[in-house]
Amino acid sequence: MANLFNLCRQTVSKNKRNEYLSKLPKYSEIILQAFEETKERYGIEKLNVYILQKYKKYINPRSLGRNMNLLGLKCKVRQKKKRKEIKDTNTQIKNLVKRDYDDKENRNIFATDVSYIKSPKDVLESFVYLSTILSHKTKEIIGFKLSKSNNLDLVIQNLEYLTKKKYSNFIIHSDCIFQYANQVYIDKVKKSNGTVSLSRIGNSLDNREIEYWFGIIKTELLNDLDYSEITFDELNLKIKEYVDWYNKERIQSNLEWKTPQQTVMTLEFTKMLIFCVHVYFSFFFFFFSFIIKKRKRNKMKANFQSILNFLKNNNNNYYVPIFQRPYTWEKEQCERLWNDIIILSKGLTKKHFLGTIVNVFRAGKNSFAEGDYLIIDGQQRLTTLVLLLLACIDEYKLDLEQELQFLKDTRKYGDRRYKFILNNIDKDILISLIERSDLSKCQNSRLVENFNLFKKLIKEYALPFETLKECIDRLEICIIEIGHDDTNDPQEVFETINSTGKPLTKTDLIRNNVLIGIQIEEQNYLYQNYWKKIEDLFKDNNFKLRSDSFELFFKDYLTLKLKRIPKNNKIYEEFKHWRLFNKDFIEPELLLKDIYKNAKIYTNFLFLREKDDKLNFFFKQFVELNNTPSFALLLKVLNDAENKLIDYQTLINILEICISFLVRRKICSIPSSSLNKIFEDLIQKIEDENYEQSINNFLINGKDSREFPDDNKFKQSFIENNFKQKQLPWFLLKNIEKFFNKTPINLDLLSLEHILPQNRNLNKEWREVLGSEWKSKQENYLYKIGNLTLTSYNSEMSDKSFDEKKNMKNGFSDSGLRINDSLLNLSKWTEQEIGDRSTWLFNKAIKIWKYPDQQEDIIENSNNNQDNSNILDRYIKTEKTETLYHIINNWFLDQPYEIKPTYNKWYFTYKLYYMNKIRSVISIIFEKEYLKIILNMKDKYLKSDELNICEYIGNKGHWGNGDLQFKFKDTSSKEYILKIMQECHDYNLIYIKNKIDD
């Protein structure tokens, strides 16, 4: 514009600024008013949304920022703190929330904690204490309590705010401090129909939501108060006013720019809408069943009836198929059903709707008799109701055949005598309950537990039998009957019905995919002989299925089958698709055999069930490092060892190199985020003919995030690191001890001990030993590996002097541990001794976690043809590759400049010698049927490869020097290959000449 009108550029710029300032009043009034209304607590993003919501004015955020700067408006910003976590710590009370910050599963999660606040002028103590309860779902503050004492009463009184609102089955999460771990508090929560959840020690992020809220209130209110001018009651009032403002007016981005109160209202409206939809569809089902009542049985039917009528008014048998879950209802769910019955007994409601039961009519197919039904949804509630009926019979001393004869038909034989037949072991237990047989061997069964619970409740409430029977008769269910013909896929029906309920696990879906839709005898055979055994492999000592490990196995199993890592949320879909297009596993039995074989191998290393102690030594390291990305590789390698593709020593060598790779990376703080991709690529790069060598070479040649730290880098990190988190040094010291000490010792019972104590107020003896700068020396050397050891008497050693720790009973001299050998002849413990011991431990560690040798000593070519041929015998595998080799070798011998081969362990390289300069030209790797040629040149300089036989490998681990690779397969391509080699030779010659000229 300045050039166009021949004006000075400063004039144009000044004019533009004046235009901008002239526009400022248009926005400034709104901005100032909004900033004041939000109590100077909103930044640019939040203020922009507030203005849009209230004043219906959109201001570009950048413009808003400039305007706020010109108006001198600055909001209160909460300073972020550095995250600090201690991983893998546990408490007696479990962390049920597991960082579900938004309560995605609608479990009624609340967070609570206590925070310190400066004392107002009328309080003598240094602090007052604020306890708060916050909803994870809505971020609403449910209640708070300000107290002069940090005691149990503070949290108990605050809990009243939650119990008054009568939330059912809520979870209240807090940090692991004394009030929340107190049994009185836990009992109070349980009595209010809630469950206590505690964060892991040292993991503040487990309770992020309440910690974040305390940060907000301190930034926006508490940090600006003058505590010398206010009283305790005034402070309490200010907090109350802030909480009211926070709940009703403070918009939040994670609530879609709503306030907590608006979010609560939205959720209530949603619940009401869902209820209306449920009523609508219930009416629809009722109407639909009426319309199609006279149609064929193989169409869908739906009707409402009481549970007793459902069981009485037909002669059908109801089976829970083998692929369904076992009975899983817990005490909490049974008590909820009982409470519904008590409400009915008091006449507060006429009927109670329990939900739906979905049956598939089998019409005599797949070994079912005419009139048999499969229950594919609702079997859990139906089983529970049968248990309640059986408890009534037992507690009221009734005759089964007279009162509840519909549960058992004595005119039939075998399983068909019973109306309702469960699957697996549950079937025999339910039959035992019906027959009143001995239950001593199945007291741990969930069926027996809930049966006894109902008996206890019946006895406790002492309801007359007729009253209880009438209440049960008023429990209403919606029966949906689906006819099964050849056009209906039962797996599809099953997945569709369960898609809106409690989601099935990935392994549930995989099991159903394999077992559903086949004849019942075969189904039972496959389940008992394969799937049950597979599940048993993943059960703990209490016979509880480790679901996470089971799903992880299928992820790694599919990684090997698909040759890529499937996404966590797509494991079932990937399995289904893979099975559909894999001809080898169309037959369910062949597939289950393969899964069982792999599962057995997988659980042997995952749960340390291997009988070989040497293998278990490595397996335990993998498990303790919790390095799940490497598990797929372990599964492949162990499979290949079992199939005799590799021998035992090769297996040991591979495990050794992999664990060394992981440990060194962890010590050197290389991020683990790249490990998934590293091991995925490694699996694809394994060569059957050069199994161990291909793995070694791939790992050694990794760069940057794929790096395998060498000895120098490993030593530097090992000696200089501060090991503040206990898990890693404990792992290192334990495995060093186990490797060098062959005496059996239970090292898992030992704990970490700091030889130079952690106490910041060292006693006089320690100060004298360390000298005047004892404090800085303690800070610098406290967490060095040389200052750490293992002991079973950690608390007894405490702050004792070095001499006392060494010579006391069960002290260092008496420990029997090899890692303490270097301490025995020392009389003092200073920074010098700590450094020396760090080096001593490193020299031990490097013998365990070795850096592999990529190559043997290089042997220069000689004029001795006999010696040269002996060397070549190590590489040449067939006559064909020998012929191909001589073509290349003869070509190099004809070149005008000196070219010599250098021989490494797995390949050899031709090097060009020109005026005291040496440059690699090509590397040759011998395979059975071809030569693999590595060209030492950049792909952009290669012009002669019209057929594109060269592959770029610069981003992959490989042997040899260079970025390009091709395969020399037969003599017919000789001329083409030699043309490429000529170009590579000329490129490297020019490269050397340019270096000389420089």
SVG drawing of the C-alpha trace seen along z (x, -y; Angstrom):
<svg xmlns="http://www.w3.org/2000/svg" viewBox="-53 -9 103 100">
<polyline fill="none" stroke="black" stroke-width="0.4" points="0.0,0.0 2.9,-2.3 4.4,-1.7 1.0,-2.1 0.3,-5.6 4.0,-6.6 3.7,-7.0 6.1,-6.3 5.6,-2.8 5.5,-4.2 2.6,-6.4 0.6,-3.4 1.5,-1.4 0.5,-4.3 -2.8,-4.8 -3.6,-1.1 -2.9,-1.2 -5.2,-4.3 -7.9,-2.4 -7.4,0.6 -7.6,-1.7 -10.7,-3.3 -12.4,0.1 -11.3,0.9 -14.3,-0.7 -16.6,1.6 -15.2,4.6 -13.7,3.1 -16.9,2.6 -18.0,6.2 -14.6,7.5 -14.2,5.5 -17.7,6.5 -17.2,10.2 -13.8,10.2 -15.4,8.6 -18.3,11.0 -16.0,14.0 -14.0,12.5 -10.8,12.2 -10.5,16.0 -11.0,16.7 -8.2,16.7 -8.6,16.0 -10.2,19.3 -12.7,19.5 -13.5,15.8 -14.2,16.0 -16.7,18.8 -18.3,16.9 -18.8,13.8 -20.3,15.9 -22.7,17.7 -23.9,14.6 -23.5,11.7 -23.9,13.6 -20.7,11.9 -17.9,13.7 -14.4,12.2 -11.5,13.8 -9.3,15.2 -6.2,13.4 -8.1,10.1 -9.4,10.8 -5.8,11.5 -4.6,8.2 -7.5,6.3 -6.9,7.8 -3.2,6.8 -4.2,3.2 -6.7,3.1 -4.2,4.5 -6.3,7.5 -4.5,10.6 -6.3,13.6 -5.1,15.8 -3.1,18.7 -2.6,21.9 1.0,22.9 1.6,26.5 3.6,28.8 6.1,31.4 4.5,34.8 6.0,37.2 4.9,40.8 6.1,44.0 4.9,46.8 3.7,50.2 2.9,49.5 -0.2,51.0 -2.4,50.7 -4.5,53.1 -7.6,51.4 -7.7,51.6 -7.7,48.7 -11.1,49.3 -11.2,46.1 -8.0,46.6 -7.9,43.0 -11.4,43.1 -11.6,39.3 -14.9,38.9 -16.7,41.9 -17.2,43.3 -18.7,46.5 -21.3,44.6 -20.2,46.1 -21.1,43.0 -17.4,42.2 -16.6,39.4 -13.2,38.0 -12.3,36.7 -9.2,35.4 -7.9,33.1 -5.9,30.0 -3.9,27.6 -4.8,23.9 -3.1,21.1 -4.7,20.4 -6.9,17.3 -6.1,14.9 -8.4,16.5 -6.8,20.0 -3.6,20.8 -2.4,23.7 -0.4,23.2 -3.1,24.6 -6.8,25.3 -8.0,28.3 -10.4,28.4 -12.1,31.7 -14.0,31.8 -16.1,34.3 -16.2,33.9 -18.2,35.9 -16.0,37.3 -18.9,37.3 -20.1,33.7 -17.2,32.1 -19.7,30.8 -18.6,30.1 -21.0,32.3 -19.9,30.9 -17.0,29.5 -16.0,29.2 -13.5,26.8 -12.0,27.8 -9.3,26.7 -8.2,30.3 -7.1,32.9 -8.8,35.9 -11.3,38.7 -14.3,36.5 -13.4,34.1 -13.9,36.7 -16.8,38.5 -18.8,35.2 -18.0,34.4 -19.2,37.8 -22.7,36.8 -23.1,34.6 -22.8,37.6 -25.0,40.0 -27.8,37.4 -28.2,37.5 -28.7,41.3 -26.5,42.3 -26.6,46.1 -23.6,48.2 -21.2,45.3 -17.3,45.4 -15.5,42.8 -11.9,42.4 -9.1,40.7 -5.4,40.7 -4.0,43.3 -3.9,41.3 -4.9,42.4 -8.5,41.1 -9.5,42.9 -7.9,46.2 -9.5,46.1 -12.0,49.0 -14.6,46.6 -14.6,44.6 -14.7,47.7 -17.7,49.1 -19.5,45.8 -19.1,45.9 -20.3,49.5 -23.3,48.7 -24.2,46.0 -24.1,48.5 -20.7,47.3 -17.2,48.7 -13.9,47.2 -11.1,46.8 -7.6,45.6 -4.8,44.3 -1.5,46.1 1.1,44.6 3.0,41.8 0.7,41.6 -1.1,38.3 -2.5,38.6 -4.7,41.5 -6.7,38.7 -6.2,36.1 -9.6,34.5 -9.7,33.4 -6.0,32.4 -6.8,30.2 -9.7,28.6 -7.6,27.7 -5.2,26.1 -8.0,24.1 -9.5,22.8 -6.0,21.9 -5.2,20.0 -8.6,18.3 -9.4,17.5 -7.2,18.7 -3.8,17.4 -5.1,13.8 -6.6,13.7 -4.9,11.9 -5.2,14.5 -4.2,12.0 -7.4,10.0 -10.0,12.7 -11.5,15.1 -12.2,18.8 -16.0,18.2 -15.2,15.6 -12.9,18.0 -15.6,20.7 -18.1,18.2 -15.7,17.2 -15.1,20.9 -18.9,21.5 -19.4,18.6 -16.7,19.8 -18.1,23.4 -21.6,22.0 -20.0,19.9 -17.9,22.8 -21.0,25.2 -23.4,22.7 -21.3,20.3 -17.8,21.6 -17.8,23.1 -15.3,25.9 -13.9,27.1 -14.1,30.8 -17.8,30.3 -18.3,28.9 -18.3,25.4 -21.0,26.0 -21.1,25.5 -21.2,28.5 -24.8,27.7 -25.8,27.5 -24.1,30.9 -26.1,32.4 -29.3,31.1 -28.3,32.5 -27.6,35.9 -31.0,35.9 -32.7,35.0 -30.9,37.8 -31.9,40.3 -35.6,39.2 -35.3,39.5 -33.8,43.0 -36.7,44.0 -39.2,42.7 -37.5,44.6 -37.5,47.7 -41.3,47.3 -41.9,46.7 -40.0,49.8 -41.6,51.9 -45.0,50.9 -43.6,51.6 -42.6,55.1 -46.0,55.7 -47.8,54.4 -45.6,56.3 -46.0,59.6 -49.8,59.1 -49.7,58.5 -47.6,61.5 -49.1,63.9 -50.5,66.2 -47.5,66.3 -44.9,69.0 -42.6,69.9 -39.4,69.0 -40.3,65.3 -39.4,63.0 -42.0,62.9 -42.0,60.7 -44.3,60.8 -44.3,59.6 -45.0,62.1 -44.0,63.0 -41.0,65.1 -43.1,67.9 -45.5,68.0 -42.5,68.2 -41.1,71.2 -44.5,72.9 -46.6,72.5 -44.6,74.5 -43.0,77.9 -39.7,76.5 -36.2,76.9 -33.9,73.9 -30.2,74.4 -27.3,71.9 -25.0,72.7 -21.4,73.7 -20.0,70.5 -21.8,68.3 -20.1,66.9 -20.4,68.8 -22.6,67.5 -21.0,64.2 -23.5,62.3 -22.1,61.0 -23.5,60.3 -24.2,56.7 -26.4,57.5 -28.3,60.2 -28.9,57.8 -30.3,55.3 -32.8,57.9 -33.8,58.7 -34.3,55.0 -36.7,54.8 -38.6,57.8 -38.9,56.0 -40.2,52.9 -42.9,55.1 -43.7,56.7 -44.4,53.3 -46.9,52.4 -44.9,49.5 -45.1,50.7 -47.4,53.2 -44.8,54.8 -41.1,54.6 -39.6,55.0 -36.3,57.1 -35.3,56.8 -35.3,59.1 -34.6,62.8 -33.8,63.7 -34.3,67.3 -33.4,68.9 -35.8,71.6 -33.9,74.6 -36.6,76.8 -34.8,80.0 -31.6,79.0 -28.0,79.6 -28.9,82.3 -31.5,80.4 -35.0,81.9 -38.1,80.2 -39.0,77.3 -35.6,76.7 -34.4,73.2 -30.9,71.6 -30.8,68.6 -28.5,66.1 -29.2,63.1 -30.6,62.8 -29.2,66.1 -27.6,64.3 -30.8,62.9 -32.7,66.1 -30.1,68.2 -30.3,65.8 -34.1,66.1 -33.9,69.9 -31.4,69.7 -33.9,67.5 -36.6,70.1 -34.4,72.9 -33.4,70.9 -37.1,70.5 -37.6,74.3 -34.7,75.0 -35.4,72.3 -39.1,72.9 -38.6,76.7 -40.8,77.2 -41.2,80.2 -39.6,79.5 -41.9,81.7 -45.0,80.0 -44.1,76.3 -41.7,75.9 -42.2,79.0 -41.8,76.9 -38.0,76.9 -37.8,80.6 -39.9,83.1 -39.5,86.6 -41.1,88.1 -38.1,87.2 -34.6,88.6 -31.0,87.2 -30.5,83.4 -34.0,83.0 -35.5,83.7 -34.4,80.1 -36.2,77.0 -33.1,74.8 -29.7,76.2 -26.5,74.2 -23.2,74.8 -19.8,76.1 -19.3,76.8 -22.3,74.6 -24.6,77.3 -23.6,79.9 -23.7,77.5 -27.2,76.2 -28.4,79.8 -26.9,80.6 -28.8,77.6 -32.1,78.9 -31.4,82.4 -30.3,81.2 -27.0,83.1 -23.8,82.6 -22.3,79.2 -19.1,79.5 -16.9,79.6 -18.3,76.5 -18.6,74.0 -16.5,71.5 -18.9,71.5 -20.7,68.3 -23.9,70.3 -23.6,71.7 -22.5,68.4 -25.6,66.6 -27.9,69.5 -26.6,69.2 -27.0,65.4 -30.7,65.7 -31.2,68.2 -29.6,65.7 -31.8,62.8 -35.0,64.9 -34.2,65.8 -33.2,62.2 -36.4,60.6 -38.7,63.5 -41.3,62.9 -44.1,65.4 -43.6,67.8 -46.9,66.8 -45.9,63.2 -42.5,63.9 -43.9,66.1 -46.4,63.4 -43.6,60.8 -41.6,63.1 -44.7,63.6 -44.8,59.8 -41.3,59.7 -41.9,59.1 -39.7,59.9 -39.9,59.4 -39.5,62.7 -38.1,62.3 -38.2,65.5 -36.2,65.7 -36.8,68.5 -33.6,70.0 -33.6,71.1 -30.9,71.3 -31.2,67.6 -30.4,66.5 -26.7,66.6 -26.8,67.2 -23.4,65.5 -24.8,62.3 -27.9,62.5 -25.7,62.9 -23.3,60.0 -26.3,57.7 -28.1,58.4 -25.0,57.9 -23.9,54.7 -26.2,52.6 -25.6,54.3 -22.5,54.9 -19.8,55.4 -18.4,58.8 -14.7,59.2 -12.6,59.7 -11.9,63.3 -15.6,64.0 -16.3,62.9 -13.4,65.0 -14.7,68.1 -18.2,67.6 -16.9,67.1 -15.1,70.5 -17.8,72.5 -21.2,71.1 -23.2,72.6 -21.8,76.1 -23.5,79.3 -23.9,79.4 -21.9,82.6 -18.9,81.2 -19.4,77.8 -19.1,79.5 -16.1,81.6 -14.2,78.6 -15.0,76.6 -14.0,79.2 -10.9,80.5 -9.5,77.2 -11.1,73.9 -11.5,74.8 -7.8,75.9 -6.8,72.6 -8.7,70.6 -7.2,72.7 -3.7,71.7 -4.6,68.1 -6.1,68.6 -4.3,67.6 -3.9,69.7 -7.5,68.8 -8.8,70.1 -9.7,66.5 -9.2,65.8 -6.5,63.1 -8.5,61.4 -5.9,58.8 -3.2,61.4 -5.7,63.5 -6.5,60.6 -2.8,59.7 -2.1,63.3 -4.6,63.0 -3.1,59.7 0.4,61.2 -1.0,64.4 -2.6,62.3 0.6,60.2 2.4,63.4 -0.5,64.5 -1.1,61.1 2.6,60.0 1.5,56.7 0.2,55.5 -3.6,55.3 -5.2,52.4 -6.3,53.1 -9.9,52.2 -10.0,54.2 -8.7,57.6 -11.9,59.5 -12.6,57.9 -9.1,58.7 -9.4,62.3 -12.8,62.7 -11.5,61.4 -8.2,63.4 -10.1,66.6 -12.6,65.9 -9.8,65.8 -7.4,68.4 -8.0,71.8 -5.7,73.5 -8.0,72.9 -11.5,73.3 -12.0,76.3 -12.6,75.2 -10.5,78.1 -7.4,77.2 -7.7,73.6 -8.1,74.5 -5.2,76.9 -3.0,74.1 -4.3,71.6 -3.8,74.1 -0.2,74.8 0.7,71.1 -1.2,70.3 0.8,73.0 4.1,71.5 2.9,68.0 1.8,68.8 5.1,70.7 7.1,67.5 4.4,65.1 3.7,66.9 7.2,68.5 6.0,72.1 9.0,73.2 10.9,76.1 14.2,75.0 15.8,72.6 18.0,70.9 15.0,70.0 13.0,68.9 15.9,66.6 15.4,64.7 11.6,64.9 11.4,63.4 13.4,60.4 11.0,59.9 8.0,60.0 9.6,57.8 10.4,55.2 6.8,55.5 7.9,55.1 4.8,56.4 6.0,55.3 8.6,58.0 6.1,60.8 5.1,61.5 8.8,62.0 9.2,64.4 6.2,66.3 7.7,66.7 11.1,67.7 9.8,70.2 7.6,71.7 10.5,72.0 12.6,73.7 9.8,76.2 9.6,76.9 13.4,77.5 14.0,74.6 16.6,73.4 18.5,75.2 18.6,74.7 21.8,72.6 20.5,70.3 17.4,69.8 19.4,68.8 21.6,66.4 18.5,64.7 16.8,64.3 20.1,62.9 20.5,60.3 16.8,59.2 16.9,58.7 20.2,56.9 18.7,54.6 15.7,53.8 17.8,53.3 20.4,51.1 17.7,48.9 15.9,48.5 19.1,47.6 19.9,45.0 16.4,43.6 15.5,44.2 11.7,43.9 9.9,47.2 7.2,45.8 9.1,47.1 9.4,50.7 6.2,51.9 7.4,51.0 10.9,52.2 9.7,55.7 7.1,55.8 9.9,55.1 12.3,57.5 9.8,60.4 9.6,59.8 13.4,59.6 14.3,62.9 16.0,65.2 15.6,68.9 19.0,69.7 20.7,67.0 18.3,66.9 20.4,65.6 22.6,63.5 19.7,61.7 18.3,60.7 21.6,59.5 22.3,57.5 18.9,55.9 19.2,54.7 22.8,53.5 22.1,51.4 19.2,49.5 19.7,45.7 18.1,42.9 14.9,44.3 15.9,47.8 19.4,47.6 21.0,50.5 23.3,48.5 26.9,49.6 29.2,50.2 30.3,46.6 26.9,45.2 25.6,48.0 28.5,47.4 27.9,43.6 24.2,44.0 24.7,46.9 27.2,45.0 25.9,41.5 22.1,42.0 20.1,41.2 17.9,44.2 15.1,42.5 12.4,45.0 13.0,48.2 11.9,50.7 14.8,50.4 17.7,50.5 16.0,53.4 15.7,55.2 19.4,54.6 20.8,55.6 18.6,58.7 19.6,60.0 23.3,59.3 23.1,61.2 21.1,64.1 23.6,64.4 26.8,64.5 25.4,66.2 24.4,69.9 23.2,70.3 19.4,70.5 18.1,67.2 14.6,65.8 15.6,62.4 11.9,61.3 11.8,60.9 14.6,58.4 14.1,54.6 16.3,51.7 18.6,50.2 20.5,46.8 23.9,47.3 24.3,43.6 20.9,42.8 18.1,40.9 17.4,38.9 18.0,35.2 19.2,34.6 22.2,37.0 23.5,37.8 26.8,36.5 28.9,39.6 27.8,39.5 28.4,35.7 32.0,36.1 32.7,38.9 31.4,36.8 33.0,33.5 31.7,29.9 29.9,30.4 28.0,33.4 24.6,32.0 25.6,31.6 27.4,35.0 24.3,36.6 22.2,35.0 24.6,36.0 25.3,39.6 22.3,40.8 20.6,42.4 23.7,43.7 23.7,47.4 26.8,47.7 25.0,46.5 22.2,49.0 22.1,52.6 19.6,55.3 18.6,56.3 15.9,58.0 16.4,55.6 15.8,52.3 14.0,50.7 16.5,51.9 19.5,50.4 17.8,47.0 20.3,44.2 23.0,46.4 26.6,45.7 28.4,47.6 30.3,49.7 27.2,50.6 25.3,51.6 28.2,53.7 28.9,55.6 25.4,55.8 23.6,59.1 22.3,59.8 24.3,56.8 26.3,56.5 29.1,58.8 26.5,61.4 24.1,61.1 25.6,63.8 25.0,61.6 27.7,61.3 26.7,57.6 27.9,56.8 31.4,58.3 33.0,55.0 31.8,53.5 33.5,56.1 37.0,54.6 35.9,50.9 36.1,48.9 34.3,45.8 31.6,44.8 32.1,41.6 31.6,40.4 34.8,42.1 33.6,45.5 30.2,45.0 31.8,44.2 34.2,47.2 31.3,49.5 29.2,48.1 32.1,49.1 32.4,52.5 28.7,53.2 28.9,52.0 31.6,54.6 29.3,57.2 26.3,55.9 28.1,55.9 28.7,59.6 24.9,60.2 23.5,57.6 26.2,57.9 26.6,55.9 26.7,58.5 29.6,58.9 28.4,58.1 31.6,59.4 34.7,61.4 38.2,60.1 38.6,58.8 40.9,61.0 42.6,59.2 42.7,60.9 46.1,62.5 47.8,63.8 47.6,67.2 44.8,68.8 44.5,71.7 43.9,69.5 41.4,67.4 39.5,70.5 39.3,71.6 37.8,68.3 35.3,68.5 34.1,71.9 32.5,70.1 30.2,68.2 29.5,70.3 26.5,72.6 25.8,74.0 27.5,74.3 25.1,71.7 26.1,69.0 29.7,69.9 29.3,69.3 27.6,66.0 30.4,65.0 33.2,65.7 31.4,63.5 31.6,60.5 35.1,61.4 36.5,61.6 35.0,58.3 36.7,56.6 40.0,58.2 39.8,56.6 39.4,53.0 42.3,50.6 42.5,49.7 43.3,51.9 40.2,53.6 40.4,56.1 37.8,58.0 37.6,57.8 35.9,60.7 33.4,60.3 31.4,62.8 28.3,62.9 29.3,61.1 32.3,59.6 33.0,56.3 35.0,55.2 37.0,52.0 38.6,49.6 42.1,48.4 43.2,45.1 46.0,42.9 46.0,44.0 42.2,43.6 39.9,46.6 36.2,46.8 33.7,49.7 32.1,50.4 29.8,53.4 29.0,56.0 28.0,59.5 25.7,61.8 25.4,65.4 22.0,67.0 21.2,70.6 19.9,69.6 21.2,66.1 23.6,63.4 22.4,60.3 24.4,57.3 24.6,54.0 25.7,51.0 27.5,48.2 25.8,45.3 22.8,43.0 19.8,44.0 19.5,40.6 22.9,41.2 21.9,44.6 20.8,44.1 21.4,47.5 18.7,49.5 15.9,49.2 14.3,52.4 14.1,51.1 15.7,54.2 17.4,52.1 15.6,51.6 16.3,48.7 17.3,50.1 18.8,47.0 15.9,46.9 16.3,50.5 18.9,52.5 21.1,54.6 24.5,56.0 27.1,54.3 27.7,50.7 25.3,48.9 21.7,47.8 20.7,49.9 20.3,53.7 19.5,56.1 19.5,59.9 21.8,61.5 19.8,64.7 21.2,66.2 23.8,65.7 21.3,64.4 21.2,61.0 25.0,60.8 25.4,57.9 22.7,55.8 24.2,56.5 27.7,55.6 26.5,52.3 25.0,51.4 28.3,52.4 30.3,50.3 28.2,47.2 28.6,47.9 32.4,48.3 32.7,45.0 30.6,43.2 32.9,44.3 36.0,43.5 34.7,40.0 33.8,39.7 37.5,40.5 38.9,38.1 36.6,35.3 37.8,35.9 41.4,35.7 40.8,32.4 39.1,31.0"/>
</svg>
